[in-house]
Amino acid sequence: MSKTMTQQSYDKILEAAKILCEYCENNACENCQVTRLTDDAYLDATEEGIIDDA
């Protein structure tokens, strides 16, 4: 299920990630599913022109 990324969706994803990461006690961020999801959201937001990857 692929949705079009919006600024509002991107902001919500980043806020949720921040909350989850603050709660987390694990130090393996490079292997974290939250990190992977925020990376995917970043790529989608870049493709939609929401953020500039300059």
MIVOGU-676399 format. One record per residue (C-alpha): residue in one letter; x, y, z; residue number from 1. Coordinates in pm, 1 decimal. Example, Ala and Ser with C-alpha at 12.3 -4.5 7.8 and 13.67 -1.06 7.14 Angstrom:
// MIVOGU-676399
> a, 1230.0, -450.0, 780.0, 1
> s, 1367.0, -106.0, 714.0, 2
//
This chain:
// MIVOGU-676399
> m, 0.0, 0.0, 0.0, 1
> s, 176.9, 307.7, -125.7, 2
> k, 48.3, 652.6, -39.8, 3
> t, 159.8, 986.9, -170.5, 4
> m, 384.5, 1157.0, 81.2, 5
> t, 261.8, 1492.7, 206.6, 6
> q, 429.8, 1748.1, 429.4, 7
> q, 180.6, 1662.7, 704.1, 8
> s, 252.3, 1288.6, 676.6, 9
> y, 627.5, 1345.2, 672.7, 10
> d, 606.4, 1567.1, 981.6, 11
> k, 396.4, 1306.1, 1164.0, 12
> i, 643.4, 1029.9, 1078.5, 13
> l, 936.2, 1234.6, 1208.3, 14
> e, 751.1, 1323.3, 1529.8, 15
> a, 657.7, 958.0, 1588.8, 16
> a, 1017.6, 851.7, 1524.9, 17
> k, 1144.4, 1111.0, 1772.1, 18
> i, 908.7, 982.4, 2042.8, 19
> l, 998.5, 618.0, 1977.3, 20
> c, 1371.7, 689.7, 1975.6, 21
> e, 1350.8, 884.4, 2302.8, 22
> y, 1179.5, 584.9, 2463.9, 23
> c, 1421.1, 328.8, 2317.6, 24
> e, 1709.9, 198.9, 2527.1, 25
> n, 1880.6, 9.3, 2245.2, 26
> n, 2199.0, 148.8, 2089.5, 27
> a, 2168.0, -22.8, 1751.1, 28
> c, 2012.3, 264.4, 1556.3, 29
> e, 2162.9, 148.7, 1226.3, 30
> n, 1959.4, -173.7, 1257.3, 31
> c, 1641.3, -11.9, 1388.6, 32
> q, 1313.1, -41.8, 1198.6, 33
> v, 1223.9, 316.8, 1295.4, 34
> t, 1543.9, 440.5, 1131.4, 35
> r, 1466.6, 242.1, 817.6, 36
> l, 1113.0, 379.8, 802.4, 37
> t, 1229.0, 739.3, 844.5, 38
> d, 1488.5, 681.6, 570.7, 39
> d, 1211.0, 556.2, 341.0, 40
> a, 994.3, 855.2, 432.6, 41
> y, 1284.7, 1088.8, 353.9, 42
> l, 1325.9, 933.2, 9.3, 43
> d, 951.6, 956.7, -58.0, 44
> a, 944.9, 1319.2, 57.4, 45
> t, 1239.1, 1398.3, -169.6, 46
> e, 1065.7, 1234.2, -466.8, 47
> e, 748.5, 1434.6, -398.5, 48
> g, 946.1, 1759.7, -375.7, 49
> i, 852.2, 1812.9, -10.6, 50
> i, 1215.0, 1846.9, 90.3, 51
> d, 1509.9, 1958.2, -118.0, 52
> d, 1799.5, 1715.9, -128.8, 53
> a, 2047.9, 1976.9, -251.5, 54
//
